[in-house]
Amino acid sequence: MSKAFTLFELIISLILFTFITSLLSKPLMDFYHLNFTALHTNNLITQAHLNLLKIEKLIQNC
């Protein structure tokens, strides 16, 4: 008796995998986009803060 997958079981597994992947792809892409946007925003805020500190230091030296 063979313990391997039959062709039918393989096809059903692929169909289920495709269905689950298609359901999860949109939320995962949205999560990636929101995470990327948040990281970009945090980097901009950090750069702005550092630039303000440099300006403050220049003003104090004058």
N, CA, C and O atoms as CSV, one atom per row, in Angstrom:
chain,resi,resn,atom,element,x,y,z
A,1,MET,N,N,0.838,-1.171,0.000
A,1,MET,CA,C,0.000,0.000,0.000
A,1,MET,C,C,0.893,1.248,0.000
A,1,MET,O,O,1.788,1.379,0.834
A,2,SER,N,N,0.642,2.145,-0.927
A,2,SER,CA,C,1.430,3.362,-1.071
A,2,SER,C,C,0.895,4.456,-0.148
A,2,SER,O,O,-0.314,4.595,0.034
A,3,LYS,N,N,1.816,5.227,0.430
A,3,LYS,CA,C,1.415,6.311,1.324
A,3,LYS,C,C,1.649,7.670,0.676
A,3,LYS,O,O,1.833,8.660,1.384
A,4,ALA,N,N,1.648,7.740,-0.622
A,4,ALA,CA,C,1.869,8.995,-1.329
A,4,ALA,C,C,0.532,9.672,-1.623
A,4,ALA,O,O,-0.531,9.057,-1.529
A,5,PHE,N,N,0.613,10.954,-1.979
A,5,PHE,CA,C,-0.588,11.681,-2.372
A,5,PHE,C,C,-1.066,11.212,-3.736
A,5,PHE,O,O,-0.265,10.904,-4.619
A,6,THR,N,N,-2.361,11.162,-3.891
A,6,THR,CA,C,-2.910,10.877,-5.215
A,6,THR,C,C,-2.995,12.190,-5.975
A,6,THR,O,O,-2.857,13.265,-5.392
A,7,LEU,N,N,-3.221,12.099,-7.257
A,7,LEU,CA,C,-3.339,13.298,-8.087
A,7,LEU,C,C,-4.519,14.148,-7.631
A,7,LEU,O,O,-4.432,15.376,-7.614
A,8,PHE,N,N,-5.604,13.510,-7.266
A,8,PHE,CA,C,-6.792,14.229,-6.801
A,8,PHE,C,C,-6.492,15.011,-5.519
A,8,PHE,O,O,-6.895,16.167,-5.390
A,9,GLU,N,N,-5.794,14.391,-4.580
A,9,GLU,CA,C,-5.443,15.080,-3.336
A,9,GLU,C,C,-4.504,16.253,-3.601
A,9,GLU,O,O,-4.608,17.296,-2.955
A,10,LEU,N,N,-3.603,16.083,-4.537
A,10,LEU,CA,C,-2.691,17.158,-4.894
A,10,LEU,C,C,-3.449,18.333,-5.493
A,10,LEU,O,O,-3.187,19.482,-5.138
A,11,ILE,N,N,-4.374,18.063,-6.386
A,11,ILE,CA,C,-5.158,19.131,-7.013
A,11,ILE,C,C,-6.006,19.857,-5.971
A,11,ILE,O,O,-6.074,21.086,-5.979
A,12,ILE,N,N,-6.648,19.113,-5.078
A,12,ILE,CA,C,-7.456,19.729,-4.020
A,12,ILE,C,C,-6.571,20.590,-3.116
A,12,ILE,O,O,-6.976,21.683,-2.720
A,13,SER,N,N,-5.394,20.120,-2.792
A,13,SER,CA,C,-4.474,20.890,-1.954
A,13,SER,C,C,-4.054,22.182,-2.646
A,13,SER,O,O,-4.001,23.237,-2.013
A,14,LEU,N,N,-3.759,22.107,-3.927
A,14,LEU,CA,C,-3.378,23.306,-4.671
A,14,LEU,C,C,-4.526,24.303,-4.759
A,14,LEU,O,O,-4.313,25.510,-4.651
A,15,ILE,N,N,-5.734,23.804,-4.952
A,15,ILE,CA,C,-6.901,24.688,-5.011
A,15,ILE,C,C,-7.104,25.390,-3.666
A,15,ILE,O,O,-7.350,26.595,-3.629
A,16,LEU,N,N,-7.003,24.650,-2.574
A,16,LEU,CA,C,-7.151,25.255,-1.245
A,16,LEU,C,C,-6.041,26.269,-0.964
A,16,LEU,O,O,-6.296,27.342,-0.419
A,17,PHE,N,N,-4.825,25.925,-1.336
A,17,PHE,CA,C,-3.706,26.844,-1.146
A,17,PHE,C,C,-3.918,28.133,-1.931
A,17,PHE,O,O,-3.679,29.224,-1.412
A,18,THR,N,N,-4.363,28.013,-3.171
A,18,THR,CA,C,-4.622,29.181,-4.007
A,18,THR,C,C,-5.740,30.033,-3.425
A,18,THR,O,O,-5.643,31.260,-3.414
A,19,PHE,N,N,-6.791,29.398,-2.946
A,19,PHE,CA,C,-7.920,30.122,-2.367
A,19,PHE,C,C,-7.500,30.882,-1.112
A,19,PHE,O,O,-7.850,32.051,-0.952
A,20,ILE,N,N,-6.759,30.236,-0.230
A,20,ILE,CA,C,-6.309,30.888,1.002
A,20,ILE,C,C,-5.339,32.023,0.685
A,20,ILE,O,O,-5.399,33.085,1.305
A,21,THR,N,N,-4.457,31.804,-0.266
A,21,THR,CA,C,-3.511,32.841,-0.660
A,21,THR,C,C,-4.228,34.049,-1.240
A,21,THR,O,O,-3.869,35.189,-0.946
A,22,SER,N,N,-5.235,33.806,-2.059
A,22,SER,CA,C,-5.969,34.929,-2.643
A,22,SER,C,C,-6.743,35.704,-1.583
A,22,SER,O,O,-6.909,36.918,-1.705
A,23,LEU,N,N,-7.218,35.021,-0.545
A,23,LEU,CA,C,-7.922,35.716,0.535
A,23,LEU,C,C,-6.971,36.562,1.381
A,23,LEU,O,O,-7.350,37.634,1.852
A,24,LEU,N,N,-5.758,36.096,1.572
A,24,LEU,CA,C,-4.812,36.786,2.445
A,24,LEU,C,C,-3.949,37.822,1.733
A,24,LEU,O,O,-3.309,38.636,2.399
A,25,SER,N,N,-3.909,37.819,0.416
A,25,SER,CA,C,-2.993,38.702,-0.290
A,25,SER,C,C,-3.349,40.176,-0.109
A,25,SER,O,O,-2.453,40.994,0.096
A,26,LYS,N,N,-4.620,40.534,-0.178
A,26,LYS,CA,C,-5.024,41.938,-0.035
A,26,LYS,C,C,-4.707,42.479,1.357
A,26,LYS,O,O,-4.089,43.540,1.452
A,27,PRO,N,N,-5.096,41.810,2.442
A,27,PRO,CA,C,-4.741,42.346,3.772
A,27,PRO,C,C,-3.233,42.434,4.001
A,27,PRO,O,O,-2.757,43.370,4.643
A,28,LEU,N,N,-2.484,41.468,3.481
A,28,LEU,CA,C,-1.035,41.514,3.661
A,28,LEU,C,C,-0.409,42.673,2.895
A,28,LEU,O,O,0.520,43.314,3.386
A,29,MET,N,N,-0.913,42.943,1.694
A,29,MET,CA,C,-0.402,44.077,0.925
A,29,MET,C,C,-0.760,45.398,1.604
A,29,MET,O,O,0.054,46.321,1.630
A,30,ASP,N,N,-1.971,45.494,2.151
A,30,ASP,CA,C,-2.363,46.702,2.882
A,30,ASP,C,C,-1.480,46.900,4.109
A,30,ASP,O,O,-1.047,48.017,4.393
A,31,PHE,N,N,-1.215,45.821,4.833
A,31,PHE,CA,C,-0.350,45.901,6.009
A,31,PHE,C,C,1.054,46.359,5.616
A,31,PHE,O,O,1.641,47.204,6.292
A,32,TYR,N,N,1.592,45.812,4.536
A,32,TYR,CA,C,2.924,46.195,4.072
A,32,TYR,C,C,2.952,47.672,3.701
A,32,TYR,O,O,3.889,48.389,4.054
A,33,HIS,N,N,1.922,48.127,2.986
A,33,HIS,CA,C,1.870,49.526,2.561
A,33,HIS,C,C,1.774,50.463,3.771
A,33,HIS,O,O,2.473,51.475,3.822
A,34,LEU,N,N,0.918,50.134,4.741
A,34,LEU,CA,C,0.788,50.972,5.930
A,34,LEU,C,C,2.076,50.978,6.750
A,34,LEU,O,O,2.464,52.014,7.292
A,35,ASN,N,N,2.731,49.841,6.842
A,35,ASN,CA,C,3.996,49.767,7.572
A,35,ASN,C,C,5.066,50.604,6.883
A,35,ASN,O,O,5.817,51.319,7.547
A,36,PHE,N,N,5.142,50.522,5.562
A,36,PHE,CA,C,6.115,51.305,4.808
A,36,PHE,C,C,5.849,52.793,4.985
A,36,PHE,O,O,6.785,53.574,5.162
A,37,THR,N,N,4.573,53.195,4.939
A,37,THR,CA,C,4.208,54.597,5.119
A,37,THR,C,C,4.580,55.079,6.520
A,37,THR,O,O,5.091,56.188,6.678
A,38,ALA,N,N,4.328,54.261,7.526
A,38,ALA,CA,C,4.671,54.638,8.900
A,38,ALA,C,C,6.181,54.787,9.069
A,38,ALA,O,O,6.639,55.727,9.718
A,39,LEU,N,N,6.954,53.877,8.497
A,39,LEU,CA,C,8.413,53.980,8.589
A,39,LEU,C,C,8.921,55.241,7.902
A,39,LEU,O,O,9.807,55.924,8.414
A,40,HIS,N,N,8.354,55.542,6.740
A,40,HIS,CA,C,8.757,56.738,6.001
A,40,HIS,C,C,8.415,57.997,6.805
A,40,HIS,O,O,9.220,58.925,6.878
A,41,THR,N,N,7.236,58.027,7.401
A,41,THR,CA,C,6.824,59.169,8.214
A,41,THR,C,C,7.738,59.332,9.425
A,41,THR,O,O,8.135,60.448,9.758
A,42,ASN,N,N,8.067,58.239,10.076
A,42,ASN,CA,C,8.971,58.304,11.236
A,42,ASN,C,C,10.351,58.814,10.839
A,42,ASN,O,O,10.968,59.581,11.578
A,43,ASN,N,N,10.836,58.394,9.679
A,43,ASN,CA,C,12.135,58.880,9.209
A,43,ASN,C,C,12.087,60.374,8.926
A,43,ASN,O,O,13.036,61.093,9.241
A,44,LEU,N,N,10.993,60.852,8.334
A,44,LEU,CA,C,10.865,62.283,8.065
A,44,LEU,C,C,10.813,63.086,9.364
A,44,LEU,O,O,11.423,64.150,9.459
A,45,ILE,N,N,10.096,62.588,10.351
A,45,ILE,CA,C,10.010,63.279,11.642
A,45,ILE,C,C,11.376,63.321,12.316
A,45,ILE,O,O,11.755,64.342,12.889
A,46,THR,N,N,12.112,62.225,12.250
A,46,THR,CA,C,13.450,62.185,12.843
A,46,THR,C,C,14.382,63.169,12.151
A,46,THR,O,O,15.134,63.885,12.811
A,47,GLN,N,N,14.335,63.207,10.825
A,47,GLN,CA,C,15.175,64.146,10.083
A,47,GLN,C,C,14.809,65.589,10.407
A,47,GLN,O,O,15.693,66.433,10.551
A,48,ALA,N,N,13.524,65.880,10.522
A,48,ALA,CA,C,13.093,67.235,10.865
A,48,ALA,C,C,13.590,67.614,12.259
A,48,ALA,O,O,14.043,68.738,12.477
A,49,HIS,N,N,13.503,66.684,13.189
A,49,HIS,CA,C,13.975,66.949,14.548
A,49,HIS,C,C,15.484,67.218,14.554
A,49,HIS,O,O,15.948,68.147,15.214
A,50,LEU,N,N,16.236,66.416,13.829
A,50,LEU,CA,C,17.687,66.627,13.774
A,50,LEU,C,C,18.031,67.962,13.126
A,50,LEU,O,O,18.950,68.649,13.571
A,51,ASN,N,N,17.305,68.332,12.084
A,51,ASN,CA,C,17.554,69.619,11.435
A,51,ASN,C,C,17.232,70.781,12.370
A,51,ASN,O,O,17.954,71.778,12.386
A,52,LEU,N,N,16.164,70.663,13.145
A,52,LEU,CA,C,15.840,71.715,14.113
A,52,LEU,C,C,16.916,71.828,15.186
A,52,LEU,O,O,17.244,72.932,15.621
A,53,LEU,N,N,17.465,70.705,15.614
A,53,LEU,CA,C,18.556,70.745,16.591
A,53,LEU,C,C,19.798,71.416,16.009
A,53,LEU,O,O,20.485,72.161,16.709
A,54,LYS,N,N,20.091,71.156,14.734
A,54,LYS,CA,C,21.240,71.801,14.088
A,54,LYS,C,C,21.025,73.303,13.983
A,54,LYS,O,O,21.949,74.082,14.216
A,55,ILE,N,N,19.813,73.711,13.633
A,55,ILE,CA,C,19.500,75.141,13.535
A,55,ILE,C,C,19.624,75.797,14.906
A,55,ILE,O,O,20.168,76.895,15.028
A,56,GLU,N,N,19.120,75.122,15.933
A,56,GLU,CA,C,19.221,75.659,17.292
A,56,GLU,C,C,20.680,75.829,17.710
A,56,GLU,O,O,21.038,76.828,18.334
A,57,LYS,N,N,21.514,74.859,17.370
A,57,LYS,CA,C,22.934,74.940,17.709
A,57,LYS,C,C,23.603,76.088,16.959
A,57,LYS,O,O,24.436,76.794,17.528
A,58,LEU,N,N,23.248,76.281,15.686
A,58,LEU,CA,C,23.813,77.387,14.912
A,58,LEU,C,C,23.402,78.732,15.501
A,58,LEU,O,O,24.214,79.655,15.566
A,59,ILE,N,N,22.160,78.847,15.926
A,59,ILE,CA,C,21.683,80.107,16.499
A,59,ILE,C,C,22.383,80.389,17.824
A,59,ILE,O,O,22.717,81.537,18.115
A,60,GLN,N,N,22.607,79.357,18.623
A,60,GLN,CA,C,23.283,79.554,19.909
A,60,GLN,C,C,24.739,79.972,19.715
A,60,GLN,O,O,25.284,80.704,20.540
A,61,ASN,N,N,25.373,79.517,18.632
A,61,ASN,CA,C,26.775,79.858,18.382
A,61,ASN,C,C,26.941,81.274,17.848
A,61,ASN,O,O,28.041,81.824,17.900
A,62,CYS,N,N,25.887,81.864,17.344
A,62,CYS,CA,C,25.992,83.223,16.788
A,62,CYS,C,C,26.015,84.278,17.861
A,62,CYS,O,O,26.099,85.468,17.556
